[in-house]
Each structure stands twice: as C-alpha cells, then as structure tokens.
Amino acid sequence: MATVTLMAVVNEEFGLDLDLDQMEPLLSFAAMRSELETRLTNG
C-alpha cells in the first residue's frame, strides 16, 4: 500500500508516469532521487 501511495504522490508532484514495475528498483531514497534527477533533466 505504501508503495502505491508513494508512486501516486511522485507521479502527481513531478508530472511523471511511473508504474509499479518501475518502482521496484527505487526502494531507497538515493535510488529514487537519482531516477527523478535523471528523468527531470532528460525530459
């Protein structure tokens, strides 16, 4: 449940379209931050 909530908040806040398959490797803060930085700078 927490993963789904986190995914929804990230999608809404950053205008992304992550799905559950993409969330599995993003279980740490560092991994999530790195993924967000990459997506936001590369479009």
NURO-820238 format. One record per atom (N, C-alpha, C): residue in three letters; x, y, z. Coordinates in steps of 0.02 Angstrom, whole numbers, padded with zeros to 5 digits, always signed. Example, Ala and Ser with C-alpha at 12.3 -4.5 7.8 and 13.67 -1.06 7.14 Angstrom:
ALA+00660-00284+00390
ALA+00615-00225+00390
ALA+00660-00165+00390
SER+00642-00112+00354
SER+00684-00053+00357
SER+00645+00002+00394
//
This chain:
MET+00041-00060+00000
MET+00000+00000+00000
MET+00043+00063+00000
ALA+00097+00063+00039
ALA+00140+00121+00043
ALA+00174+00135-00024
THR+00192+00083-00060
THR+00224+00091-00125
THR+00177+00124-00175
VAL+00115+00103-00174
VAL+00065+00132-00220
VAL+00054+00205-00203
THR+00050+00221-00139
THR+00041+00290-00117
THR+00101+00333-00138
LEU+00161+00308-00126
LEU+00221+00344-00145
LEU+00223+00356-00220
MET+00207+00304-00259
MET+00207+00311-00332
MET+00157+00364-00354
ALA+00099+00365-00325
ALA+00048+00414-00344
ALA+00071+00485-00327
VAL+00101+00494-00270
VAL+00125+00560-00250
VAL+00181+00584-00295
VAL+00228+00540-00310
VAL+00284+00558-00354
VAL+00258+00575-00424
ASN+00213+00534-00449
ASN+00185+00548-00516
ASN+00150+00616-00518
GLU+00111+00630-00467
GLU+00075+00693-00465
GLU+00121+00753-00455
GLU+00167+00747-00408
GLU+00211+00803-00391
GLU+00259+00821-00448
PHE+00285+00770-00482
PHE+00337+00782-00533
PHE+00311+00774-00604
GLY+00247+00760-00612
GLY+00218+00753-00679
GLY+00246+00694-00717
LEU+00261+00640-00682
LEU+00289+00580-00713
LEU+00235+00526-00720
ASP+00253+00473-00753
ASP+00207+00417-00763
ASP+00243+00352-00745
LEU+00262+00346-00681
LEU+00293+00284-00658
LEU+00240+00232-00647
ASP+00256+00169-00660
ASP+00210+00115-00642
ASP+00245+00070-00591
LEU+00208+00021-00566
LEU+00235-00021-00513
LEU+00298-00059-00533
ASP+00303-00079-00596
ASP+00363-00114-00619
ASP+00425-00070-00613
GLN+00417-00005-00623
GLN+00473+00041-00619
GLN+00491+00060-00548
MET+00446+00048-00501
MET+00458+00066-00431
MET+00501+00016-00394
GLU+00503-00046-00416
GLU+00539-00098-00379
GLU+00612-00081-00366
PRO+00650-00057-00416
PRO+00721-00041-00402
PRO+00730+00025-00365
LEU+00677+00061-00352
LEU+00682+00127-00320
LEU+00662+00125-00246
LEU+00686+00075-00210
LEU+00666+00065-00141
LEU+00705+00108-00092
SER+00760+00138-00113
SER+00797+00181-00067
SER+00788+00254-00089
PHE+00800+00299-00042
PHE+00795+00370-00057
PHE+00845+00389-00112
ALA+00906+00364-00106
ALA+00958+00381-00155
ALA+00939+00357-00226
ALA+00911+00298-00231
ALA+00890+00272-00296
ALA+00833+00314-00325
MET+00785+00331-00283
MET+00728+00372-00305
MET+00752+00441-00327
ARG+00795+00472-00288
ARG+00821+00538-00305
ARG+00859+00536-00371
SER+00901+00486-00380
SER+00939+00480-00442
SER+00893+00472-00502
GLU+00842+00431-00495
GLU+00794+00420-00550
GLU+00757+00484-00566
LEU+00734+00520-00515
LEU+00699+00583-00526
LEU+00743+00635-00559
GLU+00805+00641-00536
GLU+00852+00689-00566
GLU+00863+00673-00640
THR+00872+00609-00655
THR+00882+00588-00725
THR+00822+00603-00768
ARG+00763+00585-00744
ARG+00702+00597-00783
ARG+00687+00671-00792
LEU+00699+00710-00740
LEU+00682+00781-00744
LEU+00731+00821-00785
THR+00794+00800-00788
THR+00843+00836-00828
THR+00843+00813-00901
ASN+00823+00750-00913
ASN+00822+00724-00981
ASN+00753+00726-01013
GLY+00704+00746-00975
GLY+00636+00752-01002
GLY+00605+00686-01007
//
